[in-house]
């Protein structure tokens, strides 16, 4: 049976144009070696019609059953990546193909690389398809909600082994470094043997494009600096984001903020996130339009959005860069104690920006989301961070993806929401204590519970809107207009 799986995987790889038919024997022998199969016996040529991920799972199961590897998540991941690496061309070849396709169109180039990343199982679609996803209406329009079910939990034995590991290994320096390309992985560190990146020059620096192995939206990609350096939002950030959009106008690109609490999960390596997806923020209406005296070629407005967002538009990239840098400079030193906004405490800065760039109707567009990471005794996780009343749904930092209106909620909610649904239907249930108050509120609010799934989805949307409102720095028009006034004075 293992030979059927191997031959089936090879045929699927040929069909997906990962390899050519003339590569068949070479790849077959490589797989025999990885699986410690010494004596091949000719078997039926009948092939299975399973997908690449399913065939890979069956081959890994064989490896565990035959003691090639232990039944440990990281060991299975390492072998999976090494098997698929047999089907993936070397980085130079992939970069050459990408550039040739880019000459025809940027979309053709990214289409090629995205399909390669899926077919090579670097993007693990079988796991991603387990995520729960829906759209729900809020006062700010429709929001995207996803419950992240794609990352398997590690078993206790694996966690124990990781704790016992020598922690002196510092290669690669982090999971975003270019050194990850082709890295086999190790216990406690992801396998990247089948990982490839595309060199994208931006200004006088080399940056590299890759797709996220756990995509949260269509063509969820990461643009990472060649240098291992900390995240930093400055004029160069705006220049790089708009230059990338100039090269790939069918994508958006944005950056997490560069400060703790309001930044993303990885602040140690300068990187951005991009993709081909229309987030709820994209079509947010303008609530306040204003002019920037120093930048007459740039139109500016504040969006009707829970986080305070200034949208700049213009035909000239350089004008937008200058205007964005001006706003960043003003914001970094701006305080309004009545609104609880303090720019600096001692030597610690609190104000920064989450920027997002796109091209719309041949114009450059730059959204600047104002962020502040100050914490107090009342709000120890952050004044402009999800408050305690929504922690039962979302307690983590609000990064770029959620700023734009896509909630990434923890896997625990899947089972917890099922218990709340039972509770609303009057069935025996085990509602988590931290959800009980919310569950009681829902029971009092809704008298008929036949549409309990719709009710939960709708109310999750309301909760997420509240999460984003908590993260917004200006809670009313007057305080927002005070900052706008400062931009021209």
N, C-alpha and C positions, 0 to 999 in steps of 0.2 A: 504493500500500500504506500510506503514512503516514496517509492520510485514514481508512482502515479502523481503524488503531490509535487515532487520535484519537477517532473516533466510538465505537469500542469502549470506550475509557477513559471517555468521557462517559456512555455507557449504564451501565457498571458503577458509576459514581459515583451515578447516579440510582437504580439498584437498591439500592445501599448506603445510600441516603437522605442522602448528603452534599449533594446539590443536588436541585432540583426540575426537572421536564421543561421548565418555562418559563425555566430558566436556560441551556438548551442552547446557544442562539446566542451569548449573552454569553461563556460559557466557551470555546466553539469559537474565537471571535475572539481571546480572550486567549491561547490555545494557539498559534494561528497567529503571533501577535506574538512570543511567546517563542522560537518555532522559526524566526523570520525567513522565514516563508512569505508572499510578497507576492501571489501570484496563485493563488487557489483554483480548482481545476477540479472540477466535480461528478463524482462517481464512484459506483459501486454502493453501495447502502445496506446491503449484507451486512455483518454484524458478526461479529467473532471472539468466541469464548467463553473467551478467556484471562482470567486474573485481573488485578487492578489492578497488582500488582508486575511481572508478565510484560509487560503492555502498556507499562508505564512503561519497562522495560528496552529494549523495541523502539523506543520513541520516542527514548530517549537514544542508541541506536545510530544512528538516522537523523541525529540532531544531530551526532554525531561524523563520520559519513560525509560529511555535507554542510558540514563546517567551521563549523557554528554554534558549537561549542565544541571544545576540544582533548581528546584522549583521555587525560585526567588525572582521577584519582579525585575530587579536590575539586571540579573543574568539573562533573563529572557529578552529584555530590551536590547542588551548588547548583542546577543546572537541574531536577533531579528534585524538590527541595523547592519550587522556584518553580512548577513545573507543578501539583503537588498543592495548593499554596496557593490555586490558582484554585477548588478544590472545597471549601475549608474556610471556614466562617463566621467572622466577626470575633469576637474574644474576648468582647465584651459579650454577644453572642447566645448563644455556647456556655455562658457562665456563667449566663445566665438560664435556659436549658434545663436545665442541671445542677441549679440550685436548685429549679426546678419539679418535677423528678423526685425530688429529695431529699425534698420534702414528702410524696411517696407512700412512698418508702423509700430509705434510704442505698444499698442494694444496686442499686436501679434506676438511681440517679444514677451510680454507678461503672461499672455495666454499659454505660451509654450512653457515658461518656467513654472507656472502654477500647476499645469497638468503633470509636468515632470515631478514636482514636489508631492503631488497626490499619488501618482502611479508608483513612485519609489517608496511609498508608505512613510515618508518623512512627515507629511501631514496625515495623521491617522484618522481617516474619515469614519471608519467603523466606530471608533470611540466618540468622535465628535457628534455623530448622528444620535447618540444617546442623550445629548443635551435637550432640555425642555425649552421650547422657544415659543413665544407668542407676542402679539401686539395688543396694547390696551389703551383705551382713551383716558386722557387726563385733561386738566384745565389748560395744559400747554400743548394740547394735541396728542397724537398717538405716541406712546413710548414703547420701546423694545424691552422685553423682559426675557432673560435666559437664566435657567438654573443649570449650573455647570456640573454635569455628570460625567464628563469625559476623562478626568484624571483619576485612575484607579488608586484606591487607598493602599498603602503599604502594610504588609502584615507585621505583627510584633517581632518576629524573628529577624526580619530585615532591618527594622528600626534599631534593634539591639546590636546588630552587626555594625551599622553605621556609627553608633556611639563608640564602639570599640576601635574604630579605624584611627589610623595615624592622621591627624589633621594638618600635618605639615605640607601636604601636597597643595601647591598653588598654581598648577597648570591644568587647564587654562585659568586665567585670573578670574573670569566670570563666565556665565552661560551665554553672554553676548559677544565675547571676543572673537575675532576672526580665527583664532587658534582652534576653535571648535570644529572647523570644517574637516571632516574625515576622522575626528577623534573617536576612538572606540568606546569611551566611557569607562566608568568604574562604579563600584558600589557607592551609592549616594550621589553620583554625578551622572547626568543624562548621556545616553549613547547617541553619538552623532556621526557614525561611520558613513551613513548615506546622506549626510547633510552637505549642501552646496550653496554658495553665495555668489552674487553677481556684483562685479565692481561698477560703481556709479560715481564718476568724478563730480564733485560739487565745488565750484570755485577752485581753490588751489589744494583741496584735500580729496583723498579717496574715501568714499563711503561704500557700504555694501548692502545689497538688497537680499533679503531672505523672506520666506513665509513663516508665520508662526506655526509650530507643530500642532497647536490646539487653537485653530482659527475660531474667533468669536463672531466674525461677519465675513462677507464674501471677499476673498483675496486678501485676508488679513495679513499684512506684511510688516516687516521691521526693517528700518534703514539704520544701520549702525556705523559708528565711527571706526576708522581703522585703528585709532589710538584708544587705549584703555584710559579714559579720562571721565571725570564726573560730569553729570548732567549740568548744563548751564543755559539759561535763557538770556540771550543778548541779541544785539543787532545781527551777528553772524547767524543766529538761529533763523531769523526771519528771511535772511538772504538765501540760506540753504533750502528752507521749506518752499519758497517761491521758485527757486531754480529747479527743484525737483518737479514741481507742478508744470513748469515750462517744458521739461523733458517728458513728463508723463501726465498729460492733461486729462486723461480719463480716470485718474486716481485723485483722492484727497490725501493729505498728509498732515499730521499734527504731532505735538510733543507734550509729554507730561510736564508738569511744573518741576522746578529744580529744588524745591524745599521739602523737608519731611512733612508728613500729614497730608499736604495737598499735592504731593508728587506721586509718582507711580511706585511700583514695588522694587524697581532696580534703578537707583540713583547713581550707582557707581560707574556706569558706562553710558556715555552720551549716545542716545538713540531716539528715533522717531517711529511712529506707527502710521501705516498708510493702507490703502486698499480701494476697492471699487464697490462702494456701498453708500447709500443715501441715509444718513442718520436723521433722527427727528429734528435735531438742531438745524440741519441744513436748510429747511424750509420755514424756520421760525420767522414771524413777521417782525417789522421794526416798530418799536414803541416810541422812540425819540430819535429824530434826525437832527444832526448838527454839523457845523462847518469847522474845519481846522484851518485857521488863518494862514499858517505857514505852509499849508499843503493844499492849494486850491484845486489840484487835479485829483484829489482823493475825496470820495464821498464817505460819510461816517454816520453810523446810527447805533443805538442801543437796542438789542433784541428783546422781544417778549419771551423771556426764557428765565427759569428759576435761578440760574447762576448769572451774575452780571456779565454781559458779553457785549463788547464793542465790535461791530463789523465794519471793516474798511474795504472799499472797492475802488478799482482804478485800472486803467489800461497800461500804465507804466509800473513795472516791477519795482524800480528804484524808489519811486515816490512812496509806494506802500511800505517799503522797508524803512525809509526815513520817518514816516508818520508813526509806524508801529514802535520804532525805537524811541520816539518822542513820548508816546503814551507810556511805554514801559518805564522810562526815566522818571516821568511825573508820578506814576503809581508807586514806584519803589520808595519814594520819600513822602507819600501822602498819608496823612493821619486825619481821622475824624472820631474823636473819642466818644462822642454821643452815639455814633454807629458802631462803637467798640473796635474801630480800625486804628491800630497803632503800627506804624511802619517799622520801627526799630525799638528793641528793648536792649539797652546796653550796647553791645556790639552785634546783637543777633537780629538779622533782617527778617521781616515777616511777610512782606508783599512781593508777589511775583505774578507770572502770567502763564496760562495754558493756551498756546496758540494753535490754530488749525487753518490750513491753507487749501484752497481749491480753485478751479477755474470755472466760471459760469458765464455763458453768453459772450465768450471771448475776452471777458474781463478777469483780472486777478481778484481774488477775494481772500481776506484774512480776518478770521475771528480771534479776538483777544479776550480770553476769559480771565477776569480779575480774581486773584486768589490771595488769601491771608491765612497763615498757619498759627496764629497766636492761640495759646491755651490759657485757661484760668482754672481756679479751684472749682467753679461751677461746671465748667466744660473742660475737664482735664485732657480729653482727646482732641480738643480744638473747638474754638468758638464757631468757626465756619467749617464744621465737620458734622456728619450725622449725629443728631442728639440722642440722648438716652431712650426716648420714646420710640425710636425706630431701630434700635440696636438688635431687637429680636429678628429683624429682617436683614439689616445691613449695618455692620459696625466698621468695616474696613475703609481704607482711604478711597476717596473719590478721584479716580484717575481720568485720563483722557477719554477712554471709551464711554465711561458713565457720564462724564461732562456733556458728551454729545447726545445722550439720551438712550443708551443701551445699558440696562442693569445686568451686571454679572453677579448672580446670587449664589450662595454656597449650596453644595449638594445636600446638606442636612435638611434643607427646606422641603425637599421632595417628600420624605416620609412625614415630616412635621405637618405639612399642609394637608396630607391625607388624613391625619388624625383630627385636624380642625374641621375638615369636611364632614367627617363622621359626627363630630360634636354638633355641627349645625343641623345635621339630619336627625339628631336625637338618638344616634346609635352609641353603643359602647365605644369609648375613645380614651386615648391617653395623650391629652394635650400637654405639651411642654409648658412648665410653669411660666416661662418668659413670654409665651404666646397667649396665656389665659385671658388677660385683660382685653386683648384685641379680639379674641374669639367671642368673649361675652358682648363686646360692642357690636360685632357683626350679627350675633344672634338677636340682639335687641333691634338692630336696624332693619334686618330683613325678616319678614314674617313667613314668606314662602321660600322654601329652600330646594325646589326641584332643580333649579339652575345653579347649583352650588359651585360648579367649576367656573361658570361665568362670573359669579360673585367674587370668588377668590382672585381670579385674574384682574377684575376691575379694581378690587381693593389693594392688590399688590401694586398696581399702577399708581394709586393714590399715595401709597407709602413711599414709592420711589420718587414721586414728585416732591414729597416732603423731605426726603433725603437730599435732593438737589437744592431745595429751597434753603435748607440748613447750611449748605455749602456756599450759598450766594452772599456776597459781601454787602450789597446795598439792598435793603428790604423795602424801600419806598422810592418814589420818583424824586422827592426833594433832595435826599442825600446823594442820589446818583447825579442829579443836575449840578450839585456843588462840585463834584469831581470834574464833570464835563467843563464847567466854567473855568476850572484851574488849568485846563489844557490850552486855553487861549490867553492865559495871563502869566 
